[in-house]
Amino acid sequence: MKNLIGLICLISLTLFTSCSKEDVIKLGENFDLNFEQTLAFEEGGFEIKLIKVDDSRCPTRVLCVTAGAGVIELQITHPDHEDVIMRLAIADNSLINIPGSSAYQDYRIEFIDLLPYPESDAIELSQYTAVLNITKE
C-alpha cells in the first residue's frame, strides 16, 4: 500500500512538472504558441499571446498567382509597461511589407512557421499554431 501511494505521488509530481514547463519559453529555443494561448518568457519578464491569424498562403495542390503570406498578431504583456501588439509575417515572396521578426525590449521575436499549412478546406482559428523563437538582441 505504501508503494502504491508513493507511485501515485510520483506520477502526480511528474505530470504537474511537465505541465508547468510547457508554459515557459526558453531563450533561443523554438516554441509553439497556439491561438489564444499565453506563454510566459520569464527571462524577459513578459508574456506573449497569439491573438490574430491571417492566412493567405496558397493551399497545397492549388495553383495560385501569388504565394500569399501567414500573418500573426502577438500581444506582449509586461507588468511594468503597456501592452504591445506585434505584427509578424512569413511569406514565400517579397511583396508583403511586414517583418518576420521584431524587437521587444532587449529581445528579438522571430516568426518561424505557421501550422497547419492550408489545404483545400478552411482552417479554424483554434487550429493554428505559430512557431516562434526569442533571442537576445
Secondary structure as UniProt FT lines:
FT   HELIX           2..22
FT   TURN            27..28
FT   STRAND          31..35
FT   STRAND          38..41
FT   TURN            42..45
FT   STRAND          46..55
FT   TURN            60..61
FT   STRAND          69..77
FT   TURN            79..80
FT   STRAND          84..91
FT   STRAND          101..104
FT   TURN            105..106
FT   STRAND          107..115
FT   HELIX           125..127
FT   STRAND          129..136
//
